[in-house]
Amino acid sequence: MKKLMLGNEAFARGLYEAGCCFVSSYPGTPSTEVTEFAAKYEEIYAEWAPNEKVGMESAFGASLAGRRSFVGMKHVGLNVAADPLFTISYTGVNAGMIICVADDAGMHSSQNEQDSRHYAIAAKVPMLEPSDSAEALEFTKIAYELSEKYDTPVIMKMCTRVAHSQSIVETSDRVEVPVKPYEKNIAKYVMMPGNAKKKHPVVEARTAALTEWAETAEINRIDAGSDNSIGFITGSTSYQYIKEVCGDTYPVLKLGMINPMPVQKIKDFAASVGKVIVVEELDDIIETHCKKLGIECEGKSMFTNIGEFSQNYIAQQLGKAVPAGKVVEDTIPMRPPVMCAGCPHRGLFYTLKKLKVNSIADIGCYTLGAVAPLSAVDTVVCMGASVSGLHGFNKLSKENEAKSVAVIGDSTFMHSGITGLVNIAYNESNSTVIIVDNSITGMTGHQQNPTTGMNLKGDPCTKINLEALCKSIGINRVRVIDPYNLKECEDVIKEELAAEEPSVVISRRPCALLKYVKHNGPIKVDSDKCIGCKSCMRIGCPAISMKDGKAVIDSTLCTGCGVCAQLCPKDAIG
């Protein structure tokens, strides 16, 4: 059956058809939907793991037990999972194991723009790179075959455009794969030095064998052209752009396997054309490989290693006319990200700004506390860095202790904040950590996490008690506040900053967009009382604006949280 599917949906369909039984992931745009779609298949056990490292180790365990498994994450998540990745490359697998990593060129929702192809090369594991939804499904099946034939985990690299674009795929039935019995094998699976030294040559031999496979693999194909003066080598979404701009004019070597890449196939292709141009987003992985083979080629001298490509950009760099219907005007207004109306984080950040507190924050919706007019965030690095960073920031400075906090979400705290808090308790820094508990994983689209009491499928499960957890690791001062209550926020934060011991403040209020959250309804401004002082504008709520010198509240956006009313000196809001 032919069907229009998102790349991520097609990937999940590929998992289903290939007989995958176990999925463990951590949500991260643009990879999240692969796991959400996979969870809809009853034949696949699917879960959200607390972080990517746990997810990868769990998927390895399922593979060890003889079931085809999958773990998904975004590019920065692979940093978290790198430790098991490099060693699983040595141990190999039992049943097939796929690792999905989705890169975010252009940083649509990420704090950096790294190229995950480096990980495949460094870890010496094969990486496949689909360019559309059909290949996302097809390559998934190929990845499992490669995983089991060559005894290796296989990385499937997605990107924002492939993950979130739709194209036609042809579906088929699920093929149940027999369970591979687990057999104890200390030399294979126990990576102490004596065994690991013997496995490294095995990994190198595997890479050589995979290189031979890449020479004739159909996923590394040549599209013929009518003009051999130029030949393009490309892959992923860049392939689509080249085809849209140039059509069938020039031959194209499309690489579906990005590690290891073929050698002779590339040399033969280069010899058949007058000039080789490599088109790839971000770093010069393919170009460097070609130059190591002695092939003269153009690449990053023509195309940037910064940001996301487009048809327009490719056409411009090649001196071609933009294809009809592909022109996008530059006059489209930008919409900066902003916390939603009624967001529980807004009152907290307003209070932190009012108190002139240094806020070492983390990854999530609350990162938007850095946006004007709140501008209440000092630094954001990576998941969990707020708690660990605060410890280092405070440890040798009494001055910092009294005016600095870490701000981390409930899901991010479970992901990688716990160990930082253990460090604060163990090494005794006088630090105040604020956990903003909005009862969901918000930024990636409302996924459950260990603190919500629901699993991936929405069934009731064990709910981690944040208060009990913090106290169990040695934090004696644990307070809970309602961020809609500005006075309570201010009083408690002042008290905890003044305390001479570590403390945790849990700012607890569900995300305003959760379906089960009941709102009070919009509130209004009494224009007769309003003096136009703009005090209510200081919280940056998108529901509030000024018109004719008076504050106005958009009733279609307002949730009635009442935070703005607490700021009005004339009681004009209510």
ABEGO torsion letter per residue (X at the ends): XBBBBBAAAAAAAAAAAAGBABBBBBBBOAAAAAAAAAAABAABBBBBBABAAAAAAAAAAAAAAGBBBBBBBBAAAAAAAAAAAAAAAAAEBBBBBBBBBBBBBGGAABABBBBAAAAAAAAGBBBBBBABAAAAAAAAAAAAAAAAAAGBBBBBBBBAAAAABBBBBBBBBBBBBBBBBBBBBAAAABBBAAAAAAAAAAAAAAAAAAAAAAAABAABBBBBBABAABBBBBBEAAAAAAAAAAEAABBBBBBABAOBBBAAAAAAAAAABABBBBBBBEBBAAAAAAAAAGBBBBBAAABBABEBBBAAAAAAAAGBBBBBGABBBAABBBBBBBBBBGBAAAAAAAAAAAAGBBBBBBBEAAAAAABOAAGABABBABBGAAAAAAAAAAAABAAAAAABBBBBBAAAAAAAAAAAAAAAAAAGBBBBBBBBBAGBBAAAGGBBBAAAGBBAAGBBBBBBBAAAAAAAAGBABBBBBBAABAAAAAAAAAAAAABABBBBBBBBBBBAABAABBBAEBBBBBAAABAGAGAAAAAGBAABBBBGGBBBBBAAABAGAGAAAAABAAGABX
